[in-house]
Amino acid sequence: MSYTKEIISSQRTGDKYSLIHHSSGLDVLVWKMDGFTTTEALFGTKYGSVNNRFRTVDTGDFINVPDGIAHYLEHKLFENEDCDVFELYAKTGASANAFTSFCETAYTFSCSENYEKSLEILLSFVQKPYFTEENVEKERGIIAQEIKMSSDSPDRACFFNLLGAMYHNHPVKIDIAGTVDSIQQITPELLYKCYYTFYNLHNMALCIAGNVDEDKVIELCDRCLIPAEDKRLEVTFPEEPAEIVKRRVSAEYTVGTPLFSIGFKCPAFKGAEMVKMEVCAGILLQMLFGSLTTWYKELFEEGLINSSFSFEVFNAEEGFFSCICSGESRDPDEVFKRCLQRIEKAGNGGLDRRLFEIIQKSRYGSMIRGFNNVENCAETMFENHLQGTDAFTASDILAKLHFEDICEAFGVLFDASKAALSVINNHAG
């Protein structure tokens, strides 16, 4: 087989990796990291729980599939017709894993030796689906039990209740595993349909970082990859209003201290613009609610928040973007009120330029240090490649940010009218 190659590099750090367009249809990204003894490989697809409506040249019209099928498929791929995949990895000494997120599914391994054999296993089993009525039915019981166990988690309930309070129609509000009812609809035929649609090499990427020989990787790809026809996959999502569904939702679980999640629903973005807004949002969350702020210190001293308080940017190209704060509090409604007050103050000139500069430098340093971690490098290549950017896009954007960029982003991202609160109270209270 043939291939073409590009070098993706950072002028700021000198780091670089190869992007290989393999004739099979697969993009292969190889980051050779001299001096490292371990190798991290990730073979994944742009397919997650939100992708339940799609079409290809073969389907014609859009089709809908049951919620949770991406996660179901991930489980089933480890069950090979003739062997157990984990047993194969045990022989090479590799540590294998997999995950399904809202927008991606990936199969990974980490090893310090025998990476070629481990890579061969990875490429082989992901390309070899095996679904029967019997093994699909068996898995149904296992996943149903997982869903029931997840439903007992107050933290998970708090998070998904928040998504339900923010999003009217977008499938991001549905648990990645689906529901007990939705997985009853999953059949071998549907699994094969989704597999051949989303596990098409044109929709996938292989990312390897660490102690690796690029020529040997290409040689293995030549030997193991089955060339795929580009099916021109198209996914669609229901129209999502800008407004939230409701201001406040609550539920009761057995918890020592009430839990809360506060979300600011933002517009959706794509490509480099999304990366820039994600970088800005991360800085703004720190500037507004981070441990260096007066806001944080006051609420901590008053006992309204504790060390569990955290925040995150929750976003993807697939049509959702929000800024979320979570934690424990004896009075979640007061925390929500104080959050909104902080947003109002920031909107009236309350953003601190000096604090921005401190946070910018700190976050840039952390991002650059991440380039010395093989797992982080493989994952960063994967996630960025699937959204049409590269592993250095975020660090380049962060380095060039100005305070004025942050102020502009604040006006887009933090609208108090689009803020929602999810609370988990104790059964007794």
N, C-alpha and C positions, 0 to 999 in steps of 0.2 A: 504493500500500500504506500501511498504518497502522503506528503504533508507540507504545509507552509508554516513558517515560524516568525513570530514577532518577539522583540525584547521589550518588556514593560519595566521601566526603571523610575527611580526617584532621584532627581537631581540634588535634592536636599540631603539625603542620607547615603546615597550610593548603592542602596539596595536594588536588586533587580530579580526578575524571574522570566521564564519563557512561556509564551502563549503559543501552543502548537495546534493548528487547525488540521486535524487528522481527516484523511479522505473517507473514513467510515461515517463522518458526520459529527464526531465527538471533538470538543475542545479540551485539550490537555494542558494543564498549567503546572509547571515544575519550578520550584524554588529551591535551588541547591544552596544549602547553608553549610559552608565549610566549618569544620571544627565541631560539628554536632554529631552525636553518636546515635541519635534516634531519628526515625522517619514517621511522619504522619501522612496518611492517605485518606482521601475523602472522594467517594464516587456518588454523585447525587443528581437529582432532577429538580427542575422548577415545578414542583407539584406538592401542594400542601392541602390542608383541610378546607381552605376557602375555594378551591378549584372544583366546584361541584356542577358547573355548567360550562360546556365547551363544544367545539366542533372542529373537524378536520376535513380534508378533501374527501375522505371516505364516508363521513357521516352526513355531509350536506348541511342539514339543519342542526341547530344547537340541541344538545341532549342534556338531561339532568340526571345526576347519580346520587345515591344516598349519602347523607352526612356521615363522616367517619371512614370512608372507603380508602382514603390515602393512608391513614394509619393502619387499617386492616391489611392493606397490601404490603406495607413495610414488615409487619409481623410474618406474613406468609412467605416472603421471599427467602427467609432463613431456612425454610423447610424444603430442602432439596429432595429430588426423587430418590436418589441413591445414597445420600449420606447427610449427616448433621454438619452444617457449616462451622459451628463453633468447635467441633472435634477436629476439623481440618486446621483451623487456626491454632488450636492447642499444640499441634505437631510442629508448627513454625515458631511458636513462642510469642505470637502476636496477640495483642489485646483488641478485640473487635467490639463494635457497638453500632447503633443506628439510632436515628431520631426522625420524627415527623413534626414539623412546625406548621404554622398557619400557611406558609408559602413554599416550603421546601421539604424534601425527603432526602436523607443522606445515609450512606453506609460507610463506616470508617474502620481503620485499624491503626494501631501504633505499635512499633517494634524497634528493637535495637539490632536485630540481625534477620537474615532471611526475608528481606523486604520484597525481593523478586517473586518468591513463591507465594508470599502473602498477597501481593498485588495480583498475581494470577488467580488466586482463589476469589478475590474481590470482583475482578472483571468477569469471572465465570459465573458465579452464582447470581449476580444481579441481572445477568442476561439470560437466566434460565428459570423462568417461572414454572411453577408446578402447582396447579389448583385442581382439586377434585371435590365432589360433593361431600365426601367424608372429612377431608382435612379442613375444608371451609367451615363445616358445621362444628367441628371440634374447636376451632379457633373462636367461633361465635360465643361459646360459653366462657372462654378465657377473657375475651375483651369485654363482655357484658359484666363480668366480675370486676375488671379494672374500672369500668365506668361507675359501678356502684360504690367502689372504694373511693374513687375521686369525688363522688357526690357527697361523701362524708367529710371532706376536707373543708374547713371553714375559710382558709386562705383562698382556695380555688373558687369557692362559692362567692367570696367577696369580689374577686377579680372579674369573673364572668357576669355577675350581677351588674357590675359597673359597665361592662361592655354592652350589656342589654339595655342599660339606662342611656347610653350614648348613641348606639347604632340602631336605626329603625329596621333596615333591610339587609345590611351587609352580613355575609355568613361568618365574619370574624367573631360574632357574638356567640357562635355555637362551639361547644367544646371540640377540641381536635379529634378526640376519639368518637365523636358522634353521640348518639343516644342509644339506649337499649332497644328502642323501637326502630331507629333508622338502620342499625346493623342487621336487623332481621331480614332486611331487603337485599342484603349483599349476597350475590351468587358467584360461582366460578366464572360464568359468562361475563358478568359485570367487571370482575377483577381483571380478566384478560383484556377487556375493552380498555379499561383505564391504564393497564400496564402498557399495552402497545401504543396507546396515545401519548402518555406522559413519559414513559421510559424509552422513548425514541432518542437515539444518540444526539440528534439535533437539539434536543431540549435538556441535555445533560452536560455535566462537566466532571472531569477527573482532576483533582488538585492534590499535589504531592509536595511536601516540604521536608527538608532535613538532609540526612546523609544519603543522597540518591544520585544515580548516574542517569542523566537524561537520555542518552542513547539506548540504554537498556530498557527504560520506560517505553520509548517508542517501539523498540523491538517487541516488547510484550503486547503493546497495543496492536501492532501489526498481526500478531499471532492470535490474539484472543477476541478482538472486537469483530462483531458481525455488522457489516455495512448496513446503514439504514436509509430509507427514503424519507426525505423531508415531507411530512404530512401537512405542513402549514397550519399548525395548531393555533387556534384562536380561543381565548377564554373571555368570559364576560361576567359582569357583576351587576346586581340590581342597582337602580338609581338610589343614591343615598342623600337625603336632605342634609343641609348644613346644620340644622338645629338638633339638639339632643331630644331624646324620647321623654325623659322625666328628670327632675332635679335631684330626687332622693329615692333610693331603694333600700330596703332592709330585710334581714332574715335572722333567724335564731338558730344558734348552734351551742354546743357546750364549749364555752371559752372562758378563760379566767378574766381577761380584759377585753372589752369590745374591740373589734377590728374595723378598719376603714380603708377605703380606696377613693381617692379624689382624681377625677379625670377631666382634662380640658380637651374637648374635641376640636381638631384642627382640619384645615383643608388637606387633601391628598396631593402628593407630588410624585414626580418620576425622575429617574436618572440622577445626574449630577446635582440638579436642583433639590431633589429629595435628600441627598447626602449633605448638602449645605444646610438645609433646614434641620436635619437631624443633629448636626454638629452644633448649630445655634441653640436648638432646644435643650441639648445636654448642658451647655454653658448656662443658659438662662435658668434652668431648674436649680443649678448650683448657686447662682447669684441670688435667686429668690428665696430658696428654702434650705440651702446647704448649711453645714455645721459652722461655717465662718460668719454667718449672718446673725444680726441682732434678732431677727424673727425666730430663728431656730433656738438661740440661747434663751430667749424669753419663754417660749413654749416649753422647752425642756425644764427650765427652772420651776415653772408653774405646774409641772407634772402632766401637761397635756399631751406630750409626746415622750417617747423613750428611745433607747438605742435601736429599736426595730424600725424606726422611721427611715424610709428610703424613697427614691424616685427613679423613674425610667422614661425613656422615649420609646413608645410602642408604635411601630410604623412599618410599612412595606409599600412597594409600588402597586400592590394589588388593591389600592383604594382606601387605605385607612392610615391615620396618623393621629396620635394623641400623646399628651404629656400626663403622666400618672404619678401621684404621691400615695404611699401606703404606709400603714403601721398600726400600732395599738394606741388606744386612748380611752380614758375614763369618760371623755366628752367629745366624741367625733364631730358633733354638730358645731361645737365651738372651734375646733381645728379648721373645719370647712369655712366658717365665718372669717377666721383670721387669715386663711389662705386668700380669700377674696379681697380682704382689706389690703393684703400685701400686693396683690395684683393691681388694685386701684392706685395705691401709692406709687408703684413702679411706673404705671401709665402716666403719672403726673410728674415725671422727671426723677423718679426714685431709683433709677439704676445707677450703680456706682462704677465709674470708668476704671478706677484703680483695682477694684475687686475683679472686674472683667480681665484685666491684664494678668493678675495673679492666677486666676483659674485657667486662662488660655495657656499660659506657660506650663502649668501643672499637667493639664490634659494632654498637651502636645508631648511632653516628656513621657507620660504613660503610654501614649500611642506608639511612640518610637521604640520604647522598651518592649512593646508587644511584638516587634519584628525580630526579637531574639527568642521567640517561643514557637516551636514548630507547629504545635496544635493551632495556635492563634493565626499563624501565617496561612495554613491550609484553609481554615474556616474563612478568613478574611478574603482570600482569593476567590473562594467559592461564592460567598454571598455577594461580593461586588461584581463578579463576572456575570452572575445571573441577572443583575439589574443594570448591566451595560456600562459599568464603571470599572475601576481597577483598585488594587489593594492600597494604593497610595493616594487615592482621590481625597479621602477624609483628612489625612494628615496635611496634604497640600492646602486644602481649603482652610483648615484650622490655623495653619501658619500665617495665612494671608488675611485672616479676619480682622475687621476694624470694629471699634465700639459702635460706630454708626450702623454697621450691618446687624449687630445684636439688637439695637433699638428698633430697627425696621422689622426684624423677625419677631420681636416681642408683640408688636401690633397685630401680626398675623396669627400667632400661635396661642396667645393667652387672652381669650375673650371670656369674661366672667359670665356672660349669658349662655355660654356653651360648656359650663362646668357642671359636673354631676358628682354626687356622693353616694357611695355604697357602704352600708354599715352591717356588721355582724354583731348582734347582741347576744348575751348569754340567755339561755332558756329561762333562767330565773328572773331576768330583768327585762 
